[in-house]
Amino acid sequence: MLDQGRIKSFTDIFTYLPKSVLAADLGKNLKRFNELLLHVEGFSVKDLIIIANLCGLTRMEMFRLIDEELAP
């Protein structure tokens, strides 16, 4: 979906993947996960790498999505 241009930023992932599923995969409760989505800079690098792996993304692709999220 990244290659097709459907995902352009980190939060676009959740159009296709339920937050509750990813939160559970990371071992976080949904409330905390939603807080992190509002402030993506709070995610640990380890969490971002796990998310990338679960979504079939490279680390560089994940960090580009995060960068898009943080862009003014």
N, CA, C and O atoms as a GROMACS GRO file, in nm:
protein
  288
    1MET      N    1   0.082  -0.119   0.000
    1MET     CA    2   0.000   0.000   0.000
    1MET      C    3   0.087   0.126   0.000
    1MET      O    4   0.048   0.231  -0.052
    2LEU      N    5   0.204   0.113   0.059
    2LEU     CA    6   0.298   0.224   0.056
    2LEU      C    7   0.341   0.251  -0.089
    2LEU      O    8   0.344   0.366  -0.134
    3ASP      N    9   0.373   0.144  -0.160
    3ASP     CA   10   0.415   0.157  -0.300
    3ASP      C   11   0.304   0.214  -0.388
    3ASP      O   12   0.332   0.281  -0.487
    4GLN      N   13   0.180   0.188  -0.352
    4GLN     CA   14   0.066   0.236  -0.430
    4GLN      C   15   0.025   0.378  -0.392
    4GLN      O   16  -0.065   0.435  -0.453
    5GLY      N   17   0.091   0.434  -0.291
    5GLY     CA   18   0.060   0.570  -0.249
    5GLY      C   19  -0.060   0.582  -0.157
    5GLY      O   20  -0.104   0.693  -0.127
    6ARG      N   21  -0.112   0.469  -0.110
    6ARG     CA   22  -0.227   0.474  -0.020
    6ARG      C   23  -0.186   0.511   0.123
    6ARG      O   24  -0.265   0.569   0.198
    7ILE      N   25  -0.063   0.478   0.158
    7ILE     CA   26  -0.009   0.514   0.290
    7ILE      C   27   0.100   0.616   0.268
    7ILE      O   28   0.201   0.589   0.204
    8LYS      N   29   0.078   0.735   0.324
    8LYS     CA   30   0.174   0.845   0.307
    8LYS      C   31   0.234   0.891   0.438
    8LYS      O   32   0.339   0.955   0.440
    9SER      N   33   0.167   0.858   0.549
    9SER     CA   34   0.220   0.893   0.681
    9SER      C   35   0.190   0.778   0.776
    9SER      O   36   0.112   0.688   0.744
   10PHE      N   37   0.250   0.782   0.891
   10PHE     CA   38   0.238   0.673   0.988
   10PHE      C   39   0.093   0.643   1.023
   10PHE      O   40   0.054   0.526   1.025
   11THR      N   41   0.014   0.744   1.050
   11THR     CA   42  -0.124   0.718   1.094
   11THR      C   43  -0.212   0.665   0.981
   11THR      O   44  -0.320   0.611   1.007
   12ASP      N   45  -0.170   0.680   0.855
   12ASP     CA   46  -0.244   0.621   0.744
   12ASP      C   47  -0.252   0.469   0.755
   12ASP      O   48  -0.344   0.407   0.702
   13ILE      N   49  -0.155   0.409   0.825
   13ILE     CA   50  -0.153   0.264   0.843
   13ILE      C   51  -0.285   0.216   0.906
   13ILE      O   52  -0.332   0.106   0.877
   14PHE      N   53  -0.342   0.300   0.992
   14PHE     CA   54  -0.459   0.258   1.070
   14PHE      C   55  -0.589   0.269   0.993
   14PHE      O   56  -0.696   0.241   1.047
   15THR      N   57  -0.581   0.308   0.869
   15THR     CA   58  -0.695   0.299   0.778
   15THR      C   59  -0.715   0.152   0.740
   15THR      O   60  -0.826   0.109   0.710
   16TYR      N   61  -0.605   0.077   0.742
   16TYR     CA   62  -0.607  -0.061   0.696
   16TYR      C   63  -0.584  -0.164   0.807
   16TYR      O   64  -0.616  -0.281   0.791
   17LEU      N   65  -0.529  -0.120   0.919
   17LEU     CA   66  -0.498  -0.209   1.029
   17LEU      C   67  -0.560  -0.154   1.157
   17LEU      O   68  -0.531  -0.040   1.194
   18PRO      N   69  -0.643  -0.232   1.225
   18PRO     CA   70  -0.705  -0.181   1.349
   18PRO      C   71  -0.600  -0.149   1.456
   18PRO      O   72  -0.507  -0.226   1.478
   19LYS      N   73  -0.619  -0.035   1.521
   19LYS     CA   74  -0.528   0.006   1.627
   19LYS      C   75  -0.524  -0.097   1.738
   19LYS      O   76  -0.418  -0.123   1.794
   20SER      N   77  -0.637  -0.155   1.770
   20SER     CA   78  -0.642  -0.251   1.880
   20SER      C   79  -0.554  -0.372   1.853
   20SER      O   80  -0.493  -0.426   1.946
   21VAL      N   81  -0.546  -0.416   1.728
   21VAL     CA   82  -0.464  -0.530   1.693
   21VAL      C   83  -0.317  -0.497   1.711
   21VAL      O   84  -0.242  -0.574   1.770
   22LEU      N   85  -0.276  -0.382   1.661
   22LEU     CA   86  -0.136  -0.343   1.671
   22LEU      C   87  -0.097  -0.314   1.816
   22LEU      O   88   0.013  -0.349   1.859
   23ALA      N   89  -0.186  -0.251   1.890
   23ALA     CA   90  -0.158  -0.226   2.032
   23ALA      C   91  -0.135  -0.357   2.105
   23ALA      O   92  -0.042  -0.369   2.184
   24ALA      N   93  -0.218  -0.455   2.079
   24ALA     CA   94  -0.203  -0.587   2.142
   24ALA      C   95  -0.072  -0.652   2.102
   24ALA      O   96  -0.004  -0.712   2.186
   25ASP      N   97  -0.035  -0.641   1.975
   25ASP     CA   98   0.091  -0.699   1.928
   25ASP      C   99   0.212  -0.635   1.997
   25ASP      O  100   0.315  -0.700   2.016
   26LEU      N  101   0.198  -0.508   2.034
   26LEU     CA  102   0.307  -0.437   2.103
   26LEU      C  103   0.302  -0.455   2.254
   26LEU      O  104   0.395  -0.416   2.325
   27GLY      N  105   0.194  -0.514   2.302
   27GLY     CA  106   0.178  -0.531   2.446
   27GLY      C  107   0.140  -0.403   2.518
   27GLY      O  108   0.170  -0.386   2.636
   28LYS      N  109   0.074  -0.312   2.446
   28LYS     CA  110   0.030  -0.185   2.505
   28LYS      C  111  -0.123  -0.184   2.513
   28LYS      O  112  -0.191  -0.243   2.429
   29ASN      N  113  -0.175  -0.117   2.616
   29ASN     CA  114  -0.321  -0.106   2.617
   29ASN      C  115  -0.361   0.000   2.515
   29ASN      O  116  -0.281   0.087   2.479
   30LEU      N  117  -0.484  -0.007   2.471
   30LEU     CA  118  -0.530   0.078   2.362
   30LEU      C  119  -0.527   0.226   2.399
   30LEU      O  120  -0.497   0.310   2.314
   31LYS      N  121  -0.556   0.258   2.524
   31LYS     CA  122  -0.554   0.399   2.565
   31LYS      C  123  -0.413   0.457   2.549
   31LYS      O  124  -0.396   0.566   2.494
   32ARG      N  125  -0.312   0.385   2.597
   32ARG     CA  126  -0.173   0.430   2.584
   32ARG      C  127  -0.133   0.438   2.438
   32ARG      O  128  -0.066   0.533   2.397
   33PHE      N  129  -0.174   0.341   2.359
   33PHE     CA  130  -0.141   0.339   2.217
   33PHE      C  131  -0.201   0.462   2.147
   33PHE      O  132  -0.134   0.526   2.065
   34ASN      N  133  -0.325   0.495   2.178
   34ASN     CA  134  -0.388   0.613   2.119
   34ASN      C  135  -0.316   0.741   2.159
   34ASN      O  136  -0.304   0.833   2.078
   35GLU      N  137  -0.267   0.748   2.283
   35GLU     CA  138  -0.189   0.864   2.327
   35GLU      C  139  -0.061   0.876   2.245
   35GLU      O  140  -0.022   0.986   2.204
   36LEU      N  141   0.003   0.763   2.220
   36LEU     CA  142   0.125   0.765   2.140
   36LEU      C  143   0.096   0.807   1.996
   36LEU      O  144   0.179   0.874   1.934
   37LEU      N  145  -0.018   0.770   1.943
   37LEU     CA  146  -0.053   0.810   1.807
   37LEU      C  147  -0.071   0.962   1.795
   37LEU      O  148  -0.048   1.019   1.689
   38LEU      N  149  -0.112   1.026   1.905
   38LEU     CA  150  -0.125   1.171   1.904
   38LEU      C  151   0.011   1.240   1.911
   38LEU      O  152   0.026   1.355   1.870
   39HIS      N  153   0.110   1.169   1.964
   39HIS     CA  154   0.246   1.222   1.980
   39HIS      C  155   0.343   1.112   1.940
   39HIS      O  156   0.406   1.049   2.026
   40VAL      N  157   0.355   1.088   1.809
   40VAL     CA  158   0.431   0.974   1.759
   40VAL      C  159   0.578   0.975   1.802
   40VAL      O  160   0.644   0.872   1.800
   41GLU      N  161   0.628   1.091   1.840
   41GLU     CA  162   0.767   1.098   1.885
   41GLU      C  163   0.787   1.021   2.016
   41GLU      O  164   0.901   0.997   2.056
   42GLY      N  165   0.680   0.983   2.081
   42GLY     CA  166   0.687   0.906   2.205
   42GLY      C  167   0.708   0.756   2.183
   42GLY      O  168   0.742   0.685   2.278
   43PHE      N  169   0.689   0.708   2.060
   43PHE     CA  170   0.715   0.567   2.032
   43PHE      C  171   0.864   0.540   2.044
   43PHE      O  172   0.947   0.623   2.004
   44SER      N  173   0.898   0.427   2.099
   44SER     CA  174   1.040   0.389   2.103
   44SER      C  175   1.082   0.339   1.965
   44SER      O  176   0.998   0.297   1.885
   45VAL      N  177   1.210   0.343   1.940
   45VAL     CA  178   1.262   0.290   1.814
   45VAL      C  179   1.227   0.142   1.804
   45VAL      O  180   1.191   0.093   1.697
   46LYS      N  181   1.238   0.072   1.915
   46LYS     CA  182   1.204  -0.070   1.916
   46LYS      C  183   1.059  -0.092   1.873
   46LYS      O  184   1.031  -0.181   1.792
   47ASP      N  185   0.966  -0.012   1.926
   47ASP     CA  186   0.825  -0.023   1.888
   47ASP      C  187   0.807   0.002   1.738
   47ASP      O  188   0.733  -0.069   1.671
   48LEU      N  189   0.874   0.104   1.687
   48LEU     CA  190   0.861   0.137   1.545
   48LEU      C  191   0.915   0.026   1.456
   48LEU      O  192   0.859  -0.001   1.350
   49ILE      N  193   1.023  -0.037   1.498
   49ILE     CA  194   1.078  -0.149   1.421
   49ILE      C  195   0.983  -0.268   1.424
   49ILE      O  196   0.966  -0.336   1.322
   50ILE      N  197   0.923  -0.294   1.538
   50ILE     CA  198   0.825  -0.404   1.548
   50ILE      C  199   0.706  -0.374   1.456
   50ILE      O  200   0.660  -0.462   1.384
   51ILE      N  201   0.656  -0.251   1.460
   51ILE     CA  202   0.543  -0.213   1.374
   51ILE      C  203   0.582  -0.229   1.228
   51ILE      O  204   0.504  -0.282   1.148
   52ALA      N  205   0.701  -0.183   1.192
   52ALA     CA  206   0.748  -0.197   1.054
   52ALA      C  207   0.749  -0.344   1.012
   52ALA      O  208   0.701  -0.378   0.904
   53ASN      N  209   0.803  -0.428   1.097
   53ASN     CA  210   0.808  -0.572   1.064
   53ASN      C  211   0.668  -0.631   1.049
   53ASN      O  212   0.643  -0.709   0.957
   54LEU      N  213   0.577  -0.594   1.138
   54LEU     CA  214   0.440  -0.646   1.130
   54LEU      C  215   0.368  -0.598   1.004
   54LEU      O  216   0.280  -0.667   0.952
   55CYS      N  217   0.405  -0.480   0.957
   55CYS     CA  218   0.340  -0.422   0.839
   55CYS      C  219   0.415  -0.452   0.709
   55CYS      O  220   0.373  -0.409   0.602
   56GLY      N  221   0.525  -0.525   0.719
   56GLY     CA  222   0.602  -0.556   0.598
   56GLY      C  223   0.678  -0.438   0.543
   56GLY      O  224   0.702  -0.430   0.422
   57LEU      N  225   0.717  -0.346   0.630
   57LEU     CA  226   0.792  -0.227   0.588
   57LEU      C  227   0.937  -0.238   0.633
   57LEU      O  228   0.968  -0.306   0.731
   58THR      N  229   1.025  -0.173   0.559
   58THR     CA  230   1.164  -0.164   0.604
   58THR      C  231   1.172  -0.058   0.713
   58THR      O  232   1.080   0.022   0.730
   59ARG      N  233   1.282  -0.058   0.786
   59ARG     CA  234   1.301   0.045   0.888
   59ARG      C  235   1.301   0.183   0.824
   59ARG      O  236   1.242   0.277   0.878
   60MET      N  237   1.366   0.196   0.710
   60MET     CA  238   1.372   0.326   0.643
   60MET      C  239   1.234   0.372   0.599
   60MET      O  240   1.202   0.491   0.612
   61GLU      N  241   1.152   0.283   0.549
   61GLU     CA  242   1.016   0.319   0.511
   61GLU      C  243   0.938   0.367   0.633
   61GLU      O  244   0.866   0.467   0.626
   62MET      N  245   0.953   0.297   0.745
   62MET     CA  246   0.884   0.336   0.867
   62MET      C  247   0.928   0.475   0.912
   62MET      O  248   0.845   0.559   0.948
   63PHE      N  249   1.058   0.500   0.911
   63PHE     CA  250   1.105   0.630   0.956
   63PHE      C  251   1.066   0.743   0.861
   63PHE      O  252   1.050   0.857   0.904
   64ARG      N  253   1.050   0.712   0.733
   64ARG     CA  254   0.998   0.812   0.639
   64ARG      C  255   0.852   0.844   0.671
   64ARG      O  256   0.811   0.960   0.665
   65LEU      N  257   0.774   0.743   0.706
   65LEU     CA  258   0.634   0.766   0.744
   65LEU      C  259   0.627   0.850   0.870
   65LEU      O  260   0.542   0.939   0.880
   66ILE      N  261   0.713   0.823   0.967
   66ILE     CA  262   0.717   0.901   1.090
   66ILE      C  263   0.758   1.044   1.058
   66ILE      O  264   0.702   1.139   1.112
   67ASP      N  265   0.854   1.059   0.971
   67ASP     CA  266   0.899   1.193   0.931
   67ASP      C  267   0.784   1.272   0.868
   67ASP      O  268   0.769   1.390   0.896
   68GLU      N  269   0.706   1.207   0.785
   68GLU     CA  270   0.588   1.273   0.725
   68GLU      C  271   0.489   1.316   0.832
   68GLU      O  272   0.428   1.422   0.823
   69GLU      N  273   0.475   1.233   0.934
   69GLU     CA  274   0.383   1.263   1.043
   69GLU      C  275   0.428   1.388   1.120
   69GLU      O  276   0.345   1.467   1.166
   70LEU      N  277   0.558   1.403   1.134
   70LEU     CA  278   0.612   1.514   1.213
   70LEU      C  279   0.632   1.642   1.133
   70LEU      O  280   0.657   1.748   1.190
   71ALA      N  281   0.620   1.633   1.001
   71ALA     CA  282   0.641   1.750   0.914
   71ALA      C  283   0.536   1.857   0.946
   71ALA      O  284   0.420   1.826   0.970
   72PRO      N  285   0.579   1.983   0.947
   72PRO     CA  286   0.484   2.093   0.977
   72PRO      C  287   0.378   2.111   0.871
   72PRO      O  288   0.292   2.199   0.884
   0.00000   0.00000   0.00000
